[in-house]
Amino acid sequence: MTTTAPGPERVAWTAQRIRITGGLMLAMFVAAMDSSVVSTAIPTIAGELGHFALYPWLIAGYLLTSTTTVPLWGRLADIHGRRRVLLAGLAWFLAASVLGALAPDMTWLVVFRALQGVAAGCLLPVALTTVGGLFSVEQRARLQGIFSTVWAVAALAGPALGAIFVSTIGCRWIFWINAPVVVAAAVMLWAHRDAPPAGERGRLDYAGAVTLTAGVGLLLLGLDAGGGHAPAWPLVGLGVLALAVFVLVQRRSDHPTIPFALLRHPVIGPAIGAAFLAGTLMFALNAFVPLYVQGVLQGSSFEAGAALAAASLGWTVTAVFSGRVMLRFGYQRLVVSGALSMVVGSVALLVQPPPFGIPWIGVAAFVTGAGMGQLQTPLLIVMQGAVDWGSRGATTALNQFSRTIGGAVGVSLLRPARRLPGAAGDRAGDPRDRGRHPVLPAPGRPRLYLSGNHRSRAGYRCRRVRTLSTRRARPNPAATSRSSSAPAIRPASP
């Protein structure tokens, strides 16, 4: 009598599971889309609400709060259950979006945008944690690529949707559009039931939560406060001090926000380190490839965007198949091949000058993104499978948190690379240098052209100054002062 080996475990797609999976995808989609949808609408928003000097905080405030709150949401999901926390995050996101749509001026919009970031810190990690409890390891390996694709498509579609709303129905619809998506996600997730196992309900470590949030916030703010020059080291020092206090608090806590035992795990510890390094590479790629394509290779903004989109395309393609490959060959081979792909892509970007110009940069970005897809998806699946129910939320949040922190630190440390040959320091992108396009280089150096985004912002400020100067009957010195003293504009970190 012969026996056949059991086939791969199939996903039983019941009506409830389809509904819950759809709700999780919508939650991830709206969080990813909102991280980039504002970028193309900033000049219009600033023109409508005023206070142009505050516009960088529309992006920085969102990224700051969405990063610092990730570990807290992950811990809350372990304590109170994924469904409750995810629904609370959706409700918070909806309220912040409505307030943003109704904001009377730029100051309030920055505040509401920061509150929106707090909720965004919940949606992605808790949604991925819910996936970990809804499907087995084998099933997650087959489906994780779909969730990665949702994130990539939403992040790429965000700027396009922002441009469409600005040119048609108005920039406030950037926030109004979130309402139906969030409501639909909440309705689809309402029937999902999960709760912490009996006897495993813990409590939130408030001292650890406060010191972690303060430390990470000060660290990110200090590294980004240099305006493209040296970081604000006093803030960085305060952030490091707060994080040292956080470590001491966690060692004495019975319910730590980030269990240090996870970092000592033979799989999770190295995976967190890999996420940190991968975040450094990908965020640096997002920050510097467009500048290099436009500033050194003299490409258009469309060519810069296409070269960068190749990285997202590579990530999506490999993420779709990496789970299935992992089931057959194991995650170790995928991790090694992914790391090698990232190294090969990075080395290709170092070739000076590129053999085939912008297409070479696009191919290198694609290879780097393909390595990310091979590396991150299997490691997330393995990390979730290595812990029990009560630690899965903290583990998933720690993975995303490490990648984001790695990106923020890496971009800040690599900022000197923005002083490209032929650029007048970091002032090459300063809209106050009107009439200097292109920047005239020193003899023998390539020209540096400003991106279309910078030119549009500079043009907006020129129009604003001309408009104010024509209002001689009712002069407004305060507005003129704000316009003339606005800080140098630089590309926002991803």
C-alpha positions, 0 to 999 in steps of 0.5 A, a space after each residue: 500500500 502506497 501513501 501520497 504526500 499531503 499536498 499544499 494547504 489550501 486557503 478555505 475562502 469562506 464568505 467571512 474570510 473573504 470579507 475580513 481579508 478585503 477589510 484588511 486590504 482596504 485598511 492597508 491601502 488607505 494608510 499607504 495612499 495617505 503617506 504620499 497623496 499630499 505630496 503633489 497637492 502641497 503648492 495648491 494647499 499652501 496657496 489656499 490656506 497660506 503660511 507657506 513656511 509650515 508646509 514641510 510639516 504636512 509630511 514631516 509631522 505625519 511621518 513622525 507620529 506614524 513612526 513613533 506610535 507603531 510599537 505602541 499599537 502593536 503592544 495594544 493589539 497583543 493586550 486587547 485583541 487585533 479587532 478592537 485596536 484596528 477598529 479604534 485606529 480606523 475611527 481615529 483615522 476617519 476623524 483626523 481625515 474629516 478634521 483635515 478636510 475642514 481645516 481653516 488654515 495651515 496650522 490646524 492642517 499640520 495638527 490634524 495631519 499629525 493626528 492622522 499619522 498616529 492612526 496610520 501607525 496602527 493600520 499597517 502593523 495591526 492589519 499584518 498581525 491580523 493576517 498572522 492570526 487569520 491564516 496558517 504559515 503555509 497560507 500566509 506564504 501564498 497570500 503575503 505577496 498580495 498584501 505587499 502588492 496592495 501596499 505598493 500600488 497604493 503608494 504609487 497611486 497616491 501622488 497621481 490621485 492627489 494631482 487628479 483631485 487638485 486639478 478637478 474637485 479640489 485639494 480637500 478631497 484628498 482627505 474626504 476620499 478617506 471617509 468611504 474607504 475607512 467606513 467600508 473597511 470597518 464594516 467588513 472587519 466588524 464581524 471578525 472576532 479575536 481576543 487574547 487567550 485566557 490568562 495572557 492579557 497584559 497591560 501597557 507599560 506607560 513609562 516605556 511608551 512615553 520614553 520610547 515615543 519621546 526618544 524616537 521623536 526627538 531622534 528623528 526630529 534632530 536628524 531631520 532638523 538640519 535642513 539638509 545640513 548638519 543634524 541638530 545634535 542637541 535634539 539627537 542627544 536628548 533622543 538618545 538619552 530618552 532611549 537609554 532611559 527606555 532601555 532601563 525601564 524595559 528591563 524592570 517592566 513585567 510587561 515591556 513595550 518591546 520585549 528584549 527577548 525578541 531581539 535575542 531570538 536566533 531568527 527575530 534578532 537578525 531579521 530586525 537587523 536586516 529590516 533596519 539595513 533594508 530600510 536604510 537602503 530603500 529610503 536612501 534610494 527614494 531620496 537620492 535617485 530622483 535627485 541624481 537622475 534630474 541633477 546629474 543625468 539631466 533627466 526629466 521629473 517623469 524619468 526620475 519617477 519612472 526610475 524610482 517606480 522600477 524599485 517598487 515594481 521589482 519589490 511587488 513582483 518578487 513579493 508575489 512569488 517569494 512566499 511560494 518559493 519559500 514553501 519549496 526551498 526554505 526562507 534561508 535561500 530567499 534571504 540570501 538571494 534577496 541580500 545579494 540582489 540588493 548588493 548587486 543593485 547598489 553596486 550598479 548604482 555606484 558605476 560612474 557614469 552609468 553605461 546606459 544612462 537613466 535606463 541603467 539606473 532603472 534596472 539597478 533600482 528594479 534589482 534592488 527592489 527585487 531583493 527587498 521583495 525576496 528578503 522582507 516577505 519571508 522574514 515577516 512570515 517566519 517572525 510571526 511564526 516564531 512567536 505565540 499569539 501574545 507577542 505577534 503584534 509586538 513582533 510585527 510592529 517591531 519589524 516595520 518600526 525597525 525598517 522605518 527607523 533605519 530609513 530615517 537614520 540612513 537618509 539623514 546620515 547620507 545627506 552629504 550626498 545631496 551636495 552633488 557636483 555642480 550644485 551650489 551646496 544644498 541651496 540648489 533646490 532653494 526657491 529663493 534662488 529664483 532665476 537660477 535654473 539651471 544652476 551654472 556649474 564650475 568649469 568641467 562640472 555637470 549642470 544641476 537642474 532643479 526638479 519640476 516640483 521645485 520649479 513649481 514651488 518657486 513659481 508659486 512663491 514668485 506669483 505670491 510675491 507679485 500678487 502681494 506687491 500689487 495690493 498697494 491699497 491694502 499692504 500686508 507686511 506680515 504676509 510679505 515677511 513670511 513669504 520672503 523668510 520662508 526656509 529653503 525647500 528640500 525634497 521630503 524624506 520618504 
